[in-house]
Amino acid sequence: MGNEREKKGQSVVFRCRQRNQVSLVLESASLDISVSDELLGNFVNLASLLETYGDHWILAMGGAVIGLLFGFSAQRSKFCARAAVIECCEGQWRQKFAGWLLAFAVAMLMVQLAITLGLLKPESSRHLGSQGSISGAVLGGLMFGMGMIMTRGCASRLIILSGNGNLRALLSGLVFAVTVQATISGALAPARQFMASWWTVDGGPQRNMLNALGTNSWMGLAIGLLFLGTAIWRFRVSGGTKPLVWGNVFVGVAIALGWFFTQWIASASFEPIPLQSLSFSSPSAEWLTRVLYTNTAPRFGFDAGLLPSVFVGSFMAAFLFGEFKFEGFQTENKLGHYLTGAVLMGFGAVLAGGCTVGAGMSGGVVFSNTAWLTLLSIMAGAALTYRFLKSIGAPT
């Protein structure tokens, strides 16, 4: 009897253990199912959103939000590639240089971390997946850098200054947009095509500098950390204020968000969605076409939402902090100086594949070889032009 009771007790304990194990397995399975259902639900919600409103309108709304962030942050931080180059030419390496490098470092770290985790795959973007031009990057970058000094701002800076009430920047921006359109499909297109054809490179993995060097995104993270450390060091030396620092941080965040957002939409869309980030040359021409030829204007997309929102973001920051005021040309003899620079920037931007932000930073953070060539050429062209104009006593 005692043995039978002992066996029955062991049997009960064994069954209880079995039930506990089964319940644990069921709970784990239900947890996995709930997580999967949540992820699937988010994907379905995005797909439903795209189907209801259309891919291009969702892209435009996302571009508008990111544009507001960029415009507001760039206005508060006085983000400017031209000012960074001038500081380097003067041997100062202070807040302007540190701010630009900080924005670049933040964008690079965020993008390379996403690539490392498999969340971003920029191989199909125009910076890596399509044919590039070495000659276009170098010559276009040099021309853009020259124009940037003469116009007192790159393409994005002209939009920021226009939002502050600077009529000089507004007029220069309009000339820039007209030149971009003429270079894309107008009278200047043959010259651009001829110069770009001198030295081309095919799209593919070889356009990624990290692949060409036999490394991976971990090297990109290391370079980003190096840039970040340098920027922080220069800020500490020059005494950068918190608004200046955080403004440049969010400029970098906006560039990274452009990549993340277009990747997110492309993952759920049934239409081919180009992976991209912030750019200001082609969108300027796109908006010029939309204003002049409403019936034949391209569909709204990421760029269409981005450009006006950068202007609005800059205006909001200037208005809220009491910095909005109308400004014109201080002296009449500078008009030709500014407009010549705008023409050089417009032609150079299209030839090089983008501006300081569109090619240099957005393409630089994914280590496109032509993007880095464009960025270095812009800096070189700007530095040489600044030194030359300064040597002859011309306005800079």
C-alpha positions in Angstrom: 0.0 0.0 0.0 2.8 2.4 0.9 4.6 1.7 -2.4 1.4 2.3 -4.4 0.7 5.6 -2.6 4.3 6.7 -3.2 4.0 5.8 -6.9 0.7 7.7 -7.1 2.4 10.7 -5.4 5.3 10.6 -7.9 2.8 10.4 -10.8 0.9 13.4 -9.5 4.1 15.4 -9.2 5.3 14.3 -12.7 1.9 15.4 -14.2 2.1 18.7 -12.4 5.6 19.3 -13.8 4.3 18.3 -17.3 1.4 20.7 -17.0 3.8 23.5 -15.8 6.1 22.9 -18.7 3.2 22.8 -21.2 1.9 26.1 -19.8 5.3 27.7 -20.0 5.6 26.6 -23.6 2.2 27.9 -24.4 2.9 31.2 -22.7 6.1 31.5 -24.6 4.4 30.7 -27.9 1.6 33.1 -27.2 4.2 35.8 -26.4 6.0 35.1 -29.7 2.7 35.2 -31.5 1.7 38.5 -29.9 5.1 40.1 -30.8 4.8 38.8 -34.3 1.2 40.0 -34.5 2.3 43.5 -33.3 5.0 43.7 -35.9 2.6 42.4 -38.6 0.0 44.9 -37.4 2.4 47.8 -37.7 3.3 46.6 -41.2 -0.3 46.2 -42.2 -1.2 49.6 -40.8 1.6 51.2 -42.8 0.5 49.3 -46.0 -3.1 50.4 -45.3 -1.9 54.0 -44.8 0.0 53.9 -48.1 -3.0 52.4 -49.9 -5.4 55.0 -48.5 -3.3 58.2 -49.0 -0.8 57.1 -51.6 2.9 56.5 -51.3 3.9 59.9 -52.6 1.7 61.8 -50.3 3.0 59.9 -47.3 6.6 60.5 -48.5 5.8 64.2 -48.8 4.4 64.4 -45.3 7.4 62.6 -43.9 9.7 64.9 -45.8 7.8 67.9 -44.4 8.3 66.8 -40.8 12.0 66.1 -41.4 12.3 69.4 -43.2 10.9 71.3 -40.3 13.4 69.7 -38.0 16.3 70.5 -40.3 15.2 74.1 -40.9 14.6 74.9 -37.3 17.8 73.2 -36.1 20.0 74.7 -38.9 18.7 78.2 -38.1 19.4 77.9 -34.4 22.8 76.4 -34.8 23.8 78.7 -37.8 24.8 75.5 -39.6 26.9 76.5 -42.6 29.5 74.6 -44.6 30.9 77.9 -46.1 31.6 79.3 -42.6 33.3 76.1 -41.6 35.6 76.3 -44.7 36.4 80.0 -43.9 37.3 79.1 -40.3 39.7 76.4 -41.6 41.3 78.8 -44.0 41.9 81.3 -41.2 43.4 78.5 -39.0 40.8 78.9 -36.3 38.8 75.5 -36.4 36.2 76.9 -34.0 32.5 76.7 -33.6 31.4 76.7 -37.2 33.8 73.9 -38.1 32.9 72.0 -35.0 29.2 72.4 -35.7 29.4 71.1 -39.2 31.6 68.2 -38.2 29.3 67.3 -35.3 26.3 67.1 -37.6 28.2 65.0 -40.1 29.4 62.7 -37.3 25.9 62.2 -35.8 24.4 61.4 -39.1 27.2 59.0 -39.9 27.0 57.1 -36.6 23.2 56.7 -36.8 23.3 55.5 -40.5 26.2 53.1 -40.0 24.7 51.7 -36.9 21.5 51.0 -38.8 23.4 49.3 -41.6 25.3 47.2 -39.0 22.0 46.1 -37.5 20.5 45.3 -40.9 17.9 48.0 -40.6 19.1 50.1 -43.5 20.2 48.8 -46.9 21.4 51.8 -49.1 22.9 49.6 -51.9 20.0 50.5 -54.2 20.3 54.3 -53.6 21.5 56.6 -56.3 24.7 57.1 -54.3 25.7 53.5 -54.6 23.4 51.6 -57.0 23.6 53.8 -60.1 26.4 54.9 -62.3 28.5 57.8 -61.0 31.0 60.2 -62.5 34.4 60.9 -61.0 35.0 63.8 -63.4 31.6 65.2 -62.6 32.2 64.9 -58.8 35.6 66.7 -59.0 34.7 69.4 -61.5 31.2 70.0 -60.2 32.4 70.1 -56.6 35.0 72.7 -57.4 32.5 74.8 -59.2 30.0 74.5 -56.4 32.6 75.4 -53.8 33.5 78.6 -55.8 29.9 79.6 -56.0 29.3 78.9 -52.4 31.9 81.5 -51.4 30.6 84.1 -53.9 26.9 83.6 -52.9 27.7 83.5 -49.2 26.0 80.2 -48.6 25.4 76.8 -50.0 22.0 75.6 -51.3 20.6 74.7 -47.9 22.0 77.9 -46.3 20.2 80.1 -48.9 16.9 78.5 -47.9 17.6 79.0 -44.2 18.6 82.7 -44.8 15.5 83.2 -47.0 13.3 82.0 -44.1 15.0 84.7 -42.0 14.0 87.5 -44.4 17.2 87.7 -46.4 16.1 88.9 -49.9 19.6 88.5 -51.3 19.5 84.8 -50.4 16.0 84.5 -51.9 17.1 86.0 -55.2 20.3 83.9 -55.3 18.2 80.8 -54.5 15.9 81.5 -57.5 18.8 81.9 -59.8 20.3 78.7 -58.4 17.0 76.8 -59.1 16.8 78.1 -62.7 20.4 77.0 -63.3 19.7 73.6 -61.9 16.7 73.1 -64.2 18.7 74.3 -67.2 21.5 71.9 -66.3 19.2 68.9 -65.9 17.2 69.2 -69.0 17.8 72.7 -70.6 20.4 74.6 -72.4 23.2 73.6 -70.1 22.4 69.8 -70.2 24.8 69.0 -73.1 27.8 70.6 -71.4 27.0 68.7 -68.1 26.6 65.4 -70.0 29.9 65.9 -71.8 31.9 66.7 -68.7 30.3 63.9 -66.7 31.2 61.3 -69.4 34.9 61.9 -69.1 35.3 59.4 -66.2 32.4 57.3 -65.0 32.1 54.4 -62.5 29.5 51.7 -62.6 27.0 51.3 -59.7 27.4 48.4 -57.3 29.3 47.4 -54.2 32.6 48.9 -55.5 31.1 52.4 -55.1 31.1 51.9 -51.4 34.5 53.0 -50.1 34.3 50.6 -47.1 33.8 47.7 -49.4 36.7 48.9 -51.7 39.0 49.1 -48.6 38.0 45.5 -47.5 36.2 46.7 -44.3 32.6 47.0 -43.3 30.2 49.3 -41.4 32.3 48.9 -38.2 35.0 51.0 -39.9 32.2 53.6 -40.6 31.3 53.6 -37.0 35.0 54.1 -36.0 35.3 57.1 -38.4 32.1 58.6 -37.1 33.4 58.3 -33.5 36.6 60.0 -34.6 34.7 62.9 -36.1 32.5 63.1 -33.1 35.4 63.2 -30.7 37.1 65.9 -32.8 33.9 68.0 -32.9 33.4 67.8 -29.1 37.1 68.7 -28.6 36.8 71.8 -30.8 33.6 72.8 -29.1 35.2 72.6 -25.7 38.2 74.7 -26.9 36.0 77.3 -28.5 33.3 77.4 -25.8 30.3 76.3 -27.8 26.9 77.0 -26.3 24.3 74.3 -25.7 21.8 75.6 -28.3 24.6 75.6 -30.9 25.7 72.1 -30.0 22.2 70.6 -29.9 21.1 72.4 -33.0 23.9 70.7 -35.0 23.1 67.4 -33.4 19.5 67.6 -34.7 20.8 68.6 -38.1 22.6 65.3 -38.2 19.6 63.5 -36.9 17.4 64.9 -39.7 19.9 63.6 -42.3 19.8 60.1 -40.8 16.0 60.2 -40.5 15.7 60.9 -44.2 17.4 57.5 -44.9 15.4 55.7 -42.2 12.0 57.1 -43.4 12.4 56.3 -47.1 13.7 52.8 -46.2 10.6 52.3 -44.0 8.2 53.3 -46.8 10.1 51.3 -49.4 9.8 48.2 -47.2 5.9 48.3 -47.3 5.3 49.9 -50.7 4.4 47.9 -53.8 5.9 50.8 -55.9 9.7 51.3 -56.3 10.6 53.9 -53.8 14.1 55.4 -54.1 16.1 55.3 -50.9 17.4 58.8 -50.2 18.0 61.5 -47.6 18.1 65.3 -47.7 19.0 67.1 -50.9 18.4 70.6 -52.1 19.5 70.9 -55.7 17.0 68.7 -57.6 14.1 69.7 -55.2 14.7 73.4 -56.0 14.3 72.7 -59.8 11.3 70.5 -59.0 9.5 73.3 -57.1 10.4 75.8 -59.9 8.7 73.4 -62.4 5.7 72.9 -60.1 5.2 76.7 -59.8 5.6 77.5 -63.5 4.0 74.4 -65.1 1.3 73.1 -62.8 -0.2 70.6 -65.2 3.1 68.9 -66.0 4.7 69.1 -62.6 6.0 65.8 -61.1 4.1 64.0 -58.4 4.6 65.0 -54.8 7.2 63.0 -53.0 9.9 63.2 -50.3 11.7 66.2 -51.9 8.5 68.1 -52.5 7.6 68.0 -48.8 11.2 68.7 -47.7 12.1 72.0 -49.4 9.2 74.3 -48.3 9.3 72.8 -44.8 12.9 73.7 -44.4 12.0 77.3 -45.2 9.0 77.2 -42.7 11.2 75.7 -40.0 13.8 78.4 -40.4 11.1 81.1 -40.4 9.6 79.7 -37.2 12.9 79.7 -35.4 13.8 83.2 -36.6 10.3 84.5 -35.6 10.3 82.8 -32.2 13.7 84.0 -31.2 13.3 87.5 -32.6 15.8 87.2 -35.5 13.5 87.7 -38.4 14.2 90.8 -40.4 14.2 91.8 -44.1 17.6 92.3 -45.6 18.6 93.2 -49.1 21.9 93.8 -51.0 24.2 96.0 -48.9 25.9 97.4 -52.0 24.7 97.2 -55.6 28.1 96.1 -57.0 27.7 92.8 -55.2 24.7 91.8 -57.2 26.6 90.3 -60.1 29.0 88.7 -57.6 26.2 86.8 -55.9 24.3 85.8 -59.0 27.5 84.5 -60.7 28.1 82.3 -57.6 24.5 81.0 -57.8 25.0 80.0 -61.5 28.2 78.2 -60.6 26.5 76.4 -57.7 23.5 75.3 -59.8 25.6 73.9 -62.6 28.1 72.4 -60.2 25.5 70.7 -58.0 23.9 68.8 -60.9 27.3 67.9 -62.4 28.5 66.6 -59.1 25.3 64.8 -58.2 24.3 67.1 -55.3 25.2 69.9 -52.9 27.1 69.9 -49.6 24.1 68.2 -47.9 22.6 66.2 -50.8 25.9 64.6 -52.0 28.5 65.5 -49.4 26.6 64.6 -46.2 23.7 62.3 -47.3 26.0 60.4 -49.7 29.0 60.7 -47.4 27.4 58.9 -44.5 26.9 55.8 -46.7 30.5 56.2 -48.0 29.8 56.7 -51.6 33.1 57.3 -53.4 31.7 60.1 -55.6 30.0 61.7 -52.7 33.3 61.9 -50.8 35.0 63.3 -53.9 32.3 65.9 -54.3 32.6 66.9 -50.6 36.4 67.2 -50.7 36.2 69.1 -54.1 33.6 71.5 -52.7 35.8 72.3 -49.7 38.9 72.7 -51.9 37.1 75.0 -54.4 35.7 77.1 -51.6 39.1 77.4 -49.9 40.9 78.4 -53.0 38.2 80.9 -54.0 38.1 82.5 -50.5 41.9 82.9 -50.5 42.0 84.3 -54.0 39.2 86.8 -53.4 40.7 87.9 -50.1 44.1 88.4 -51.8 42.7 90.8 -54.4 40.5 92.6 -51.9 37.2 91.4 -53.4 34.1 90.8 -51.2 33.9 87.3 -49.6 
